[in-house]
Amino acid sequence: MRDFPPVVTAYTQDSSPGSDRQTERPDTRTPTRFLLWMLRQQADVLAVSVVVGLLWIVPQMIGPWVTGKVVDEGILTGDFAAIWRWSAILLVVAVVGASCGILLHTYAVRGWLLSLYRTSMMVTRKSAQMGHVLPRRSPTGEVLSVSSSDSDQFGALSEVAGRAIGALVGFIVVAVIILSTSPKLGLVVLIGAPVMLIAALPLLRPLHRSQAVERTRTSELTSRATDIVAGLRILRGIGGEQTFGRNYADQSQRAKRAGVRVGVWNAATEGASVIFSGLFLVLLTWLGAGEVAAGRLTVGQLISFFGYALFMTTPLRTFFFFAQQWTRALVAAGKAIAVFEQTPPWNRPADPAEPDPTGELVDQESGTVIRPGELTVVVCGVPDESAALADRLGRYLPREDAPIGVELDEGTKGRQARRERAERRRRRAELAERDAVRAGQPWGVTLADVDLSRFELDRLREVIMVNESNAAVFSGTLQEAVDPHGRLTREQAESAITVASAEDVYEALPGGWQGRIDERGRGLSGGQRQRLVLARAVAADPEILIMVEPTSAVDAHTEARIAERLSDHRRGRTTVITSVSPLLLHHADRVVLLVDGQAVASGTHDELITGEPAYAAVVSRALDAEEVSVE
């Protein structure tokens, strides 16, 4: 049976509404429904685990009965043949149990890995499906936590679920055996075990609440670490790394305290399971001894009952552990649903048009006109305004909305916690509806006099690429970082590296093109990482390339080389750069000046520097900033 890696079809194009293909569609209505859906996805592995788990506990179920037969029919009667016969049976049962124990562990690990892989793949697919929309609705740390810690909880639930079902069947079988031998003891087993589980339920509620707080604190810590790493260069520039470091340390301590509380309640639950199981064992043994004294049980049956009492502690401990893991998984499922229930706002146009990259690209809101085949530099004293223009030109939703967090205070419990979760879900739904309305309206940007909303989004992304200098760099080889789809020849990839003036990245990595790059480009300087991102954009060679501050992290000499090489490489193709760098402006075919979000002037750099005071002021500030940074 080849089931790893599993085939995961969730959030692919075939899983879109209206598709004829049967694909995975996670049930995100409630955490419980989601967990049951996850278990159904690997029902075959779970079924095998149940069967193997039953065979594994056969020695524990049958062993006491066989031992009793050895005593009653062999030792007490002096029948050595019976002793050998029942001992051989006990040996066979033990061998079967040991063999199945190995298989049980194998399938438990397999089920765990299947859940881990499926969850990670679903997060990856959902992130790709949502694109830039997902961070607007869920914090980055929350998404990362679903893929890492939450997936581990789903795997642990899958592992214990098979054992719990097997333990339940074994518990029932032994209870029936005891009931048929001694109705009194059988009733004690059937009634006592559920009573003990019910007695431990009050411990699960504070455990669930403390785990929810701990999970929230951990995701917040991950988000803060992600933000610090992403903005480390800026933080160092303004001397803010110490402040953010202290904030991270404070948040780390809060997460630590929440983790300690979880440990306390886990210990209390574990202690309760040990105490209740021990009391149950003592009760059964005491009652069994009374039955022997009354002549209703033989010595062998008493020994069997003692073995059954010992066996009963195993399913009881398994039930307690399953309850604990189910509680943890419910918390994780609630967080996962907040990510998986998101839907992209984009709909396929009823009558899609084909983008014409040879036409003008016009932003109606600002009045910016991008002429085809030219290198246009957009200059603005407020970087957010030029970045917003780049988003509109590439048909990306605005970034004014902060992601809806998952904050939960330590004192939040019961109805209040449910109200807070419902409120966050309502806010996400409102944001999703607002995004859908915005995405469904005419976009306000035209390409060759056709509004961008008329184009299929995938096709539009092929024609218009928006590249930000802080775009993600994934772990892998240098070749994969520059050419992730493996479409380029060696000469084309080297040309992209040269245009971005990133030859030093190639030379610094052992192995050249096969040299390894760490996640997020760790080990590279800020300038090297930025040039690597630029090389990837150049290698993609889109018909319309829009770049946001592509040289903000490089020195003046490197920037001069990039400006010259980039203008030569993109000559004759539409290129837009948002920047105030004079080195880039000198190579621009045309410059557009934005003031308060409006295009107030356009022309060459020389024309604007002499005839437009507002433009000269912005460029002068950029020159002063460069001189200060050089000093």
C-alpha positions in Angstrom: 0.0 0.0 0.0 1.6 3.3 -1.1 0.0 6.0 0.8 2.9 8.4 1.4 3.0 11.0 0.3 -0.8 11.1 0.1 -2.5 12.7 -2.8 -3.9 16.0 -1.6 -6.4 17.7 -3.9 -7.7 20.3 -1.5 -7.6 23.9 -2.8 -6.5 22.9 -6.3 -8.3 24.2 -9.4 -10.2 20.9 -9.5 -11.6 21.5 -6.1 -13.2 24.8 -7.0 -17.0 25.1 -6.8 -18.7 23.5 -9.9 -15.8 21.1 -10.6 -16.9 17.6 -11.6 -13.8 16.0 -10.0 -14.2 14.6 -6.5 -11.7 16.4 -4.4 -11.0 17.1 -0.7 -13.1 19.8 0.7 -12.4 20.3 4.4 -15.4 20.6 6.7 -14.8 23.9 8.4 -18.2 24.4 10.1 -16.9 23.5 13.6 -13.7 22.2 15.0 -15.3 18.8 15.8 -16.4 18.4 12.2 -13.0 19.4 10.9 -11.3 16.8 13.1 -13.7 14.0 12.0 -13.0 15.0 8.4 -9.3 14.8 9.0 -9.7 11.3 10.4 -11.9 10.2 7.5 -9.2 11.2 5.0 -7.1 8.3 6.3 -9.8 5.9 7.3 -8.0 2.9 5.7 -4.9 3.5 7.8 -7.0 4.1 10.9 -8.9 0.9 10.3 -5.7 -1.2 10.0 -4.5 0.5 13.2 -7.7 -0.6 15.0 -7.3 -4.2 13.8 -3.6 -4.4 14.7 -4.3 -2.6 18.0 -6.9 -5.3 18.9 -4.4 -8.1 18.0 -1.8 -6.3 20.1 -3.9 -6.3 23.3 -5.1 -9.9 22.7 -2.4 -11.2 25.1 -3.6 -8.7 27.7 -7.2 -9.8 27.2 -6.7 -13.5 26.8 -3.6 -13.9 29.0 -5.5 -13.7 32.4 -8.1 -16.2 31.2 -5.4 -18.7 30.0 -3.4 -18.2 33.2 -6.5 -19.1 35.2 -7.0 -22.2 33.1 -3.4 -23.2 33.8 -4.0 -22.9 37.6 -7.5 -24.6 37.7 -6.9 -27.4 35.1 -3.2 -28.0 35.5 -1.6 -26.9 38.7 -4.5 -27.7 41.1 -5.2 -31.1 39.4 -1.6 -32.0 38.7 -2.3 -32.4 35.0 1.1 -31.6 33.4 -0.3 -32.1 29.9 -2.9 -29.4 30.5 -0.1 -27.1 31.8 1.9 -27.6 28.6 -1.1 -27.2 26.4 -2.3 -23.9 28.0 1.3 -22.6 28.2 1.8 -23.2 24.5 -1.5 -21.3 23.8 -0.2 -18.5 26.0 3.1 -18.4 24.1 1.4 -18.2 20.7 -0.8 -15.4 22.0 2.2 -13.5 23.3 4.1 -13.9 20.0 1.1 -12.6 18.0 0.7 -9.6 20.4 4.4 -8.7 20.1 4.4 -8.9 16.3 1.2 -6.8 16.2 2.8 -4.3 18.6 5.5 -3.6 16.0 2.9 -3.2 13.3 0.8 -0.9 15.5 3.8 1.4 16.0 4.4 1.4 12.3 0.9 2.4 11.4 0.7 4.9 14.2 3.7 6.7 12.8 2.3 6.4 9.3 -1.0 7.9 10.4 0.9 10.7 12.2 3.0 11.5 9.1 -0.1 11.4 6.8 -1.8 14.0 9.0 1.3 16.2 9.1 1.8 16.1 5.4 -1.8 16.7 4.5 -2.1 19.7 6.8 1.1 21.2 5.6 0.1 20.7 2.0 -3.3 22.2 2.6 -1.8 25.3 4.2 0.6 25.6 1.3 -2.2 25.3 -1.2 -4.5 27.6 0.7 -1.7 30.2 0.8 -1.1 29.9 -2.9 -4.9 30.1 -3.6 -5.4 33.2 -1.5 -2.1 34.9 -2.4 -1.8 38.4 -1.0 -5.3 38.2 0.4 -4.5 35.7 3.2 -2.2 38.0 5.3 -5.1 40.5 5.3 -7.3 38.1 7.2 -4.9 35.9 9.3 -1.6 36.9 10.9 1.5 35.3 9.3 2.4 33.7 12.6 -1.0 32.1 12.8 -0.6 30.5 9.3 2.8 29.2 10.2 1.6 27.7 13.4 -1.2 25.8 11.7 1.4 24.3 9.3 3.8 23.4 12.2 2.4 22.9 15.7 -1.2 22.3 14.8 -0.4 19.7 12.1 1.5 17.9 14.8 -1.6 17.9 17.0 -3.7 16.4 14.2 -1.0 13.7 13.7 -1.0 12.9 17.4 -4.8 12.6 17.4 -4.6 10.2 14.4 -2.1 8.1 16.3 -4.1 7.8 19.5 -7.5 7.4 17.8 -6.6 3.9 16.5 -5.4 2.8 19.9 -8.4 4.3 21.6 -10.9 2.4 19.4 -8.9 -0.8 19.9 -8.9 -0.2 23.6 -12.6 0.4 23.6 -13.3 -2.9 21.9 -10.9 -4.7 24.2 -12.5 -3.1 27.2 -16.0 -4.4 26.1 -14.7 -7.9 25.4 -13.1 -8.2 28.8 -16.2 -6.7 30.4 -18.3 -9.4 28.7 -15.9 -12.1 29.9 -16.1 -10.8 33.5 -19.8 -10.4 33.3 -20.3 -14.0 32.1 -18.1 -15.2 35.0 -19.3 -12.9 37.7 -22.3 -10.6 37.1 -21.4 -8.6 40.1 -17.8 -7.8 39.0 -19.0 -7.3 35.4 -21.4 -4.6 36.5 -18.7 -2.9 38.5 -16.5 -2.8 35.3 -19.3 -1.5 33.1 -20.4 1.2 35.5 -17.2 2.1 37.2 -15.1 3.0 34.1 -17.5 5.5 32.7 -18.0 7.1 36.2 -14.2 7.6 36.5 -14.0 9.2 33.0 -16.9 11.5 33.9 -15.2 12.4 37.2 -12.1 13.6 35.2 -14.1 15.7 32.8 -13.9 18.9 34.9 -10.2 18.9 34.5 -10.5 19.0 30.7 -12.2 22.3 30.5 -9.4 24.4 32.2 -6.9 22.3 30.2 -8.7 23.3 27.0 -8.8 27.0 28.0 -5.1 27.0 29.0 -4.1 25.3 25.7 -6.0 27.9 23.7 -4.2 30.7 25.5 -0.8 28.9 25.0 -1.5 28.3 21.3 -2.4 32.0 20.9 0.7 33.2 22.7 2.9 31.0 20.6 1.4 32.2 17.3 1.8 35.8 18.4 5.4 35.1 19.2 5.9 33.6 15.8 4.3 36.6 14.1 6.5 39.0 16.1 9.7 37.0 15.2 8.7 37.0 11.5 8.1 40.8 11.6 11.4 41.4 13.3 13.4 39.3 10.8 11.6 40.9 7.9 12.4 44.4 9.1 15.7 43.8 10.8 17.6 46.1 8.4 15.2 49.0 9.0 15.2 48.4 12.7 19.0 48.5 12.8 18.9 51.7 10.8 16.7 53.5 13.3 18.2 51.8 16.4 15.0 50.0 17.2 16.3 46.4 17.4 16.7 46.6 21.1 13.2 47.8 21.7 11.7 45.1 19.5 14.0 42.6 21.2 12.7 43.5 24.6 9.1 43.2 23.3 9.9 39.8 21.9 11.4 38.7 25.2 8.3 39.9 27.1 6.1 38.0 24.7 8.3 34.9 25.0 7.8 35.0 28.8 4.0 35.3 28.4 4.1 32.2 26.1 6.3 30.4 28.7 3.8 31.2 31.5 1.0 29.9 29.3 3.0 26.7 28.6 3.6 26.2 32.3 -0.2 26.4 33.0 -0.8 23.8 30.3 1.8 21.6 31.9 0.1 21.9 35.3 -3.3 20.9 33.9 -1.8 18.1 31.9 -0.1 16.8 35.0 -3.4 17.1 36.9 -5.2 15.1 34.2 -2.4 12.5 34.1 -2.4 12.2 37.9 -6.2 11.7 37.9 -5.9 8.9 35.3 -3.3 7.1 37.5 -5.3 7.6 40.7 -8.6 6.5 39.2 -7.0 3.5 37.5 -5.3 2.4 40.7 -8.6 2.7 42.7 -10.3 0.7 40.0 -7.7 -2.0 40.3 -8.0 -2.2 44.1 -11.8 -2.3 44.0 -11.8 -5.2 41.5 -9.2 -7.2 43.4 -11.0 -6.7 46.7 -14.4 -7.7 45.3 -12.8 -10.7 43.5 -11.2 -11.9 46.8 -14.6 -11.7 48.4 -16.1 -13.8 45.6 -13.5 -16.5 46.2 -14.1 -16.5 49.9 -17.8 -17.0 49.2 -17.1 -19.9 47.0 -18.5 -18.3 43.8 -15.0 -18.1 42.1 -12.1 -20.5 41.9 -8.5 -19.6 42.6 -7.8 -19.6 38.9 -10.7 -17.3 38.2 -9.4 -15.0 41.0 -6.0 -14.9 39.3 -7.8 -14.2 36.0 -9.8 -11.3 37.6 -6.6 -9.8 39.0 -5.1 -9.9 35.5 -8.3 -8.4 34.1 -8.1 -5.6 36.7 -4.5 -4.9 35.6 -5.6 -5.0 31.9 -8.4 -2.5 32.6 -5.8 0.2 33.5 -4.5 0.1 29.9 -7.8 1.1 28.1 -8.6 3.6 30.9 -5.2 5.3 30.5 -5.7 5.3 26.7 -9.2 6.9 27.1 -7.7 9.6 29.3 -4.9 10.2 26.9 -7.4 10.3 24.0 -9.5 12.9 25.8 -6.4 15.0 26.4 -5.3 14.8 22.8 -8.9 15.5 21.5 -8.9 18.7 23.6 -5.5 19.8 22.2 -6.7 19.0 18.7 -9.9 20.9 19.1 -7.9 24.0 20.0 -5.7 23.4 16.9 -8.7 22.8 14.7 -10.3 26.1 15.7 -7.1 27.9 14.6 -6.9 25.9 11.4 -10.5 26.7 10.5 -9.7 30.4 10.7 -7.2 29.8 7.8 -9.0 27.1 5.8 -12.4 28.7 5.7 -11.1 31.8 3.8 -12.1 32.0 0.2 -10.5 34.1 -2.5 -12.5 37.1 -3.6 -11.8 36.7 -7.3 -14.3 35.3 -9.8 -13.8 34.3 -13.4 -15.1 37.0 -15.8 -18.2 36.0 -17.6 -16.6 37.1 -20.9 -12.9 37.1 -20.3 -10.7 39.2 -22.6 -7.1 38.6 -23.7 -4.6 41.1 -22.2 -2.8 43.2 -24.8 0.6 44.2 -23.4 1.2 46.6 -26.3 -1.4 48.9 -25.1 -1.3 51.7 -22.5 -1.7 50.9 -18.8 -3.8 53.6 -17.2 -4.7 54.1 -13.6 -7.9 56.1 -13.4 -7.6 56.9 -9.7 -4.3 58.7 -10.0 -4.3 59.6 -13.6 -1.0 57.7 -14.2 -0.4 56.6 -17.8 2.2 53.9 -18.5 3.2 53.9 -22.1 4.0 50.6 -23.8 7.7 49.7 -24.4 9.0 52.4 -22.1 10.9 52.4 -18.8 8.7 54.6 -16.5 9.9 55.6 -13.0 7.1 56.8 -10.6 8.4 59.3 -8.1 6.5 60.1 -4.9 7.5 61.6 -1.6 5.3 59.1 0.3 6.4 55.5 -0.5 3.0 54.1 0.5 1.3 56.0 -2.3 3.6 54.7 -5.0 3.3 51.2 -3.5 -0.5 51.5 -3.6 -0.3 52.5 -7.3 1.8 49.4 -8.0 -0.8 47.3 -6.3 -3.6 48.7 -8.4 -1.6 48.3 -11.6 -1.1 44.6 -10.7 -4.7 44.2 -9.5 -3.8 43.6 -5.8 -6.2 44.5 -3.1 -5.2 47.5 -0.9 -3.3 46.9 2.3 -5.1 49.2 4.7 -6.7 46.4 6.7 -4.6 44.8 9.5 -5.0 41.0 9.8 -7.7 39.8 12.3 -5.8 38.2 15.2 -6.8 35.3 17.4 -6.1 37.0 20.8 -7.5 35.3 23.8 -6.9 36.5 27.3 -6.1 34.1 30.1 -9.3 34.9 31.9 -11.5 34.4 28.9 -13.7 31.3 29.3 -17.0 29.7 28.5 -19.6 32.0 26.8 -17.3 34.9 26.6 -14.7 32.9 24.7 -17.4 31.7 22.3 -18.6 35.2 21.8 -15.1 36.4 21.0 -14.5 33.6 18.5 -17.9 34.4 16.9 -17.0 38.1 16.7 -13.7 37.4 15.0 -15.4 35.1 12.6 -17.9 37.8 11.8 -15.2 40.4 11.2 -13.4 38.0 8.8 -16.7 37.4 7.0 -17.2 41.2 6.7 -13.7 41.7 5.3 -14.2 38.8 2.9 -17.5 40.3 1.7 -15.8 43.7 1.2 -13.0 42.2 -0.7 -15.4 40.2 -2.9 -17.3 43.4 -3.7 -14.1 45.3 -4.5 -12.8 42.5 -6.7 -16.1 42.1 -8.5 -16.3 45.7 -9.5 -14.5 47.4 -12.5 -11.0 47.7 -11.2 -10.3 51.3 -12.5 -7.1 50.3 -14.3 -7.2 49.6 -18.0 -4.8 47.9 -20.3 -5.3 48.8 -24.0 -8.6 50.4 -22.9 -9.8 47.2 -21.3 -10.5 47.1 -17.5 -8.3 44.6 -15.6 -11.4 43.0 -14.2 -12.1 41.6 -17.7 -9.0 39.4 -17.6 -8.6 36.0 -15.9 -6.4 36.6 -12.9 -3.9 33.8 -13.8 -3.5 35.2 -17.3 -3.1 38.7 -15.9 -0.4 37.6 -13.6 1.5 36.1 -16.5 1.4 39.5 -18.4 1.8 41.9 -15.4 4.3 41.1 -12.7 4.6 43.2 -9.6 8.0 42.6 -7.8 8.6 43.9 -4.3 12.1 44.1 -2.9 11.0 42.2 0.3 9.5 39.3 -1.6 10.0 35.9 -0.1 13.1 33.8 -0.7 12.7 30.1 -0.1 15.3 27.6 0.9 16.9 25.7 -2.0 19.6 26.0 -4.5 20.6 29.3 -6.2 19.3 27.9 -9.5 15.9 27.3 -7.9 15.8 30.8 -6.3 16.5 32.4 -9.7 14.5 30.0 -11.9 11.9 28.3 -9.6 10.1 26.7 -12.6 13.2 25.4 -14.3 12.4 27.1 -17.6 15.7 28.9 -18.3 18.9 27.9 -20.0 22.2 28.4 -18.2 22.9 31.4 -20.3 19.5 33.0 -19.5 19.9 32.5 -15.8 23.4 33.9 -15.8 22.1 36.9 -17.7 19.5 37.6 -15.0 22.1 37.4 -12.3 24.3 39.8 -14.3 21.4 42.3 -14.8 20.8 42.3 -11.0 24.5 42.7 -10.3 24.3 39.6 -8.2 27.4 37.8 -9.4 28.8 38.0 -5.8 26.0 35.9 -4.6 26.9 33.2 -7.1 30.6 33.4 -6.2 30.0 33.4 -2.4 27.9 30.2 -2.4 29.9 26.9 -2.3 28.7 24.9 -5.3 27.7 27.8 -7.5 24.3 27.3 -9.1 23.8 24.3 -6.8 24.8 26.2 -3.7 22.2 26.1 -0.9 20.3 29.2 0.3 18.6 29.1 3.7 14.9 29.9 4.3 14.2 33.7 3.8 17.7 34.2 2.5 19.4 33.9 5.9 23.1 34.1 5.4 22.8 36.8 2.7 23.1 40.5 3.3 20.1 42.7 2.8 21.5 43.9 -0.5 22.3 40.4 -1.7 18.9 39.2 -0.9 17.3 42.2 -2.7 19.4 41.6 -5.8 18.5 37.9 -5.8 14.8 38.9 -5.8 15.5 41.3 -8.6 17.3 38.6 -10.6 14.3 36.3 -10.2 11.9 39.0 -11.5 14.2 39.7 -14.5 14.5 35.9 -15.2 10.7 35.6 -15.3 10.8 38.1 -18.2 7.1 39.3 -18.0 5.7 41.5 -20.7 5.0 44.2 -18.1 7.3 44.4 -15.1 6.5 46.6 -12.1 9.1 47.0 -9.4 8.7 48.6 -6.0 12.0 50.1 -4.7 14.2 47.4 -6.3 17.5 49.0 -5.2 16.7 50.4 -1.8 19.2 48.1 0.0 22.3 48.5 -2.3 25.1 50.9 -2.4 25.4 53.7 -5.1 28.0 51.9 -7.2 25.9 48.7 -7.4 22.8 50.7 -8.0 24.4 52.5 -11.0 25.3 49.1 -12.6 21.8 47.8 -12.0 20.2 50.9 -13.5 22.3 50.7 -16.7 21.9 46.9 -17.1 18.2 46.9 -16.3 17.4 49.6 -18.8 19.3 47.8 -21.5 17.8 44.4 -20.7 14.2 45.7 -20.6 14.5 48.1 -23.6 11.4 47.9 -25.8 9.3 46.3 -23.0 7.0 48.0 -20.6 8.8 48.5 -17.2 7.6 50.5 -14.2 9.8 51.3 -11.2 8.7 53.2 -8.1 11.8 55.0 -6.8 13.3 58.4 -6.0 16.9 57.3 -6.9 18.6 59.7 -9.3 20.6 56.8 -10.7 17.4 55.1 -11.9 15.8 58.4 -13.0 18.7 59.1 -15.4 17.9 56.0 -17.3 14.1 56.4 -17.4 12.3 57.1 -20.7 9.7 58.9 -18.7 9.1 60.0 -15.1 5.7 60.4 -13.4 5.4 62.5 -10.3 2.8 61.6 -7.7 1.6 64.2 -5.2 -1.2 63.2 -2.7 -1.8 60.1 -4.8 -2.3 62.0 -8.1 -0.1 62.2 -11.2 0.7 65.9 -11.4 3.5 65.9 -13.9 5.3 63.7 -16.3 8.3 64.0 -18.6 12.0 63.2 -18.6 14.2 63.6 -15.5 15.9 66.6 -16.9 12.6 68.3 -17.8 11.1 67.8 -14.4 14.2 68.7 -12.4 14.3 72.1 -14.0 10.6 72.8 -14.5 8.8 71.1 -11.6 9.7 72.4 -8.1 7.8 69.6 -6.3 9.8 67.0 -8.2 13.1 68.7 -7.5 12.3 68.8 -3.8 11.6 65.1 -3.6 14.8 64.2 -5.6 16.9 66.6 -3.5 15.7 64.9 -0.3 16.7 61.5 -1.8 20.2 62.9 -2.7 20.6 64.3 0.9 19.6 60.9 2.3 22.1 59.1 0.1 24.9 61.5 1.2 24.1 60.9 4.9 24.0 57.1 4.4 27.4 57.2 2.7 29.0 59.3 5.4 
